[in-house]
Amino acid sequence: MSQRLVSLVAAVFERPTLEGLDELLAELEELPRDDAVAGLIDDLLDYRVVLAERVELAERVELVERVELAA
C-alpha cells in the first residue's frame, strides 16, 4: 500500500470529512480492482452516505440554532 494511501486512510479515520473520503475513494479507483479493493470501495461508499447524512443534519441544526438566536 502506498504511503499516500496510508496517509489518506489515517486522515479519514482521524477526522472524517467528505472531501477526505472522496480523495481516498479516488486513490482506490486507481488500484487494480480485486475483491478486496472492490469490497473496500463499497464499504467506504456506504460510510460516505452515512457521513453525508450527518453533515447535512449538523448543518440543519446549526441553521435552526441561528434562526432561534436571531428571533
Residue frames relative to the residue before (quaternion, step in Angstrom):
aa qw qx qy qz dx dy dz
M 1.0000 0.0000 0.0000 0.0000 0.00 0.00 0.00
S 0.4749 -0.6945 0.4629 0.2790 3.57 -0.88 0.93
Q 0.6140 -0.5539 0.4171 0.3771 3.54 -1.23 0.52
R 0.6187 0.5469 -0.3434 0.4474 3.59 1.04 -0.74
L 0.6590 0.5008 -0.3070 0.4698 3.57 0.94 -0.87
V 0.6329 0.5219 -0.3255 0.4702 3.58 0.98 -0.82
S 0.6562 0.5123 -0.3060 0.4618 3.59 0.96 -0.87
L 0.6486 0.5149 -0.3144 0.4641 3.60 0.99 -0.82
V 0.6423 0.5132 -0.3210 0.4701 3.57 0.96 -0.87
A 0.6549 0.5126 -0.3138 0.4582 3.58 0.88 -0.91
A 0.6663 0.5058 -0.3023 0.4570 3.59 0.93 -0.89
V 0.6556 0.5158 -0.3150 0.4527 3.59 0.95 -0.87
F 0.7298 0.4154 -0.2561 0.4787 3.59 0.92 -0.78
E 0.6060 0.5355 -0.3614 0.4642 3.61 1.19 -0.39
R 0.7809 -0.0634 0.0914 0.6146 3.55 0.91 -0.99
P 0.1921 -0.8327 0.5083 0.1062 3.57 0.12 1.27
T 0.0610 0.7555 -0.6500 0.0547 3.54 -0.97 0.98
L 0.5987 -0.5582 0.4236 0.3879 3.55 -1.18 0.46
E 0.6406 0.5343 -0.3265 0.4445 3.56 1.00 -0.81
G 0.6680 0.5002 -0.2959 0.4648 3.57 0.93 -0.90
L 0.6532 0.5067 -0.3036 0.4738 3.54 1.02 -0.82
D 0.6373 0.5194 -0.3241 0.4679 3.58 1.01 -0.77
E 0.6396 0.5206 -0.3191 0.4669 3.56 1.03 -0.79
L 0.6432 0.5115 -0.3113 0.4772 3.57 1.01 -0.83
L 0.6530 0.5077 -0.3124 0.4672 3.59 0.93 -0.85
A 0.6305 0.5296 -0.3334 0.4593 3.59 1.01 -0.77
E 0.6454 0.5069 -0.3156 0.4763 3.59 1.00 -0.80
L 0.6652 0.5052 -0.3068 0.4563 3.58 0.94 -0.84
E 0.5958 0.5760 -0.3564 0.4314 3.57 1.12 -0.65
E 0.6545 0.5266 -0.3030 0.4500 3.59 1.18 -0.57
L 0.5940 0.5838 -0.3639 0.4170 3.60 1.21 -0.36
P 0.5917 -0.5265 0.4439 0.4189 3.59 -1.19 0.38
R 0.4023 -0.7492 0.4852 0.2038 3.56 -0.86 0.99
D 0.1067 0.7514 -0.6431 0.1026 3.54 -0.35 1.27
D 0.7428 -0.4067 0.2657 0.4607 3.60 -1.25 0.04
A 0.6486 0.5287 -0.3246 0.4409 3.59 0.99 -0.81
V 0.6775 0.4744 -0.2920 0.4802 3.60 0.88 -0.92
A 0.6492 0.5138 -0.3200 0.4606 3.59 0.92 -0.86
G 0.6584 0.5048 -0.3050 0.4676 3.59 0.97 -0.83
L 0.6475 0.5147 -0.3129 0.4669 3.57 1.00 -0.82
I 0.6402 0.5116 -0.3223 0.4738 3.58 0.96 -0.84
D 0.6470 0.5146 -0.3226 0.4610 3.61 0.92 -0.86
D 0.6656 0.4988 -0.3025 0.4655 3.59 0.91 -0.90
L 0.6765 0.4874 -0.2963 0.4659 3.58 0.94 -0.85
L 0.6130 0.5270 -0.3515 0.4722 3.60 1.09 -0.60
D 0.6244 0.5179 -0.3290 0.4834 3.59 1.04 -0.75
Y 0.6496 0.5148 -0.2984 0.4733 3.56 0.98 -0.90
R 0.6328 0.5398 -0.3291 0.4470 3.57 1.03 -0.79
V 0.6209 0.5396 -0.3395 0.4562 3.60 1.01 -0.78
V 0.6663 0.4945 -0.2946 0.4741 3.58 0.91 -0.94
L 0.6576 0.5087 -0.3062 0.4638 3.58 0.91 -0.92
A 0.6507 0.5167 -0.3159 0.4581 3.60 0.93 -0.86
E 0.6379 0.5182 -0.3253 0.4677 3.59 1.01 -0.77
R 0.6681 0.4949 -0.3001 0.4675 3.59 0.97 -0.84
V 0.6253 0.5207 -0.3372 0.4735 3.58 1.03 -0.74
E 0.6564 0.5042 -0.3109 0.4672 3.58 0.92 -0.89
L 0.6461 0.5139 -0.3173 0.4667 3.59 0.95 -0.83
A 0.6538 0.5109 -0.3124 0.4625 3.59 0.92 -0.88
E 0.6465 0.5114 -0.3194 0.4674 3.58 1.01 -0.78
R 0.6463 0.5075 -0.3241 0.4688 3.60 1.01 -0.76
V 0.6387 0.5182 -0.3248 0.4670 3.58 0.95 -0.85
E 0.6475 0.5170 -0.3157 0.4623 3.58 0.95 -0.86
L 0.6457 0.5150 -0.3159 0.4670 3.59 1.00 -0.83
V 0.6484 0.5073 -0.3180 0.4702 3.60 0.93 -0.85
E 0.6507 0.5137 -0.3202 0.4585 3.59 0.95 -0.85
R 0.6383 0.5197 -0.3284 0.4632 3.59 1.01 -0.76
V 0.6502 0.5093 -0.3131 0.4689 3.59 0.97 -0.88
E 0.6631 0.4999 -0.3136 0.4605 3.58 0.93 -0.86
L 0.6523 0.5058 -0.3171 0.4671 3.60 1.00 -0.75
A 0.6712 0.5026 -0.2955 0.4579 3.57 1.05 -0.74
A 0.6322 0.5679 -0.3297 0.4113 3.58 1.15 -0.55
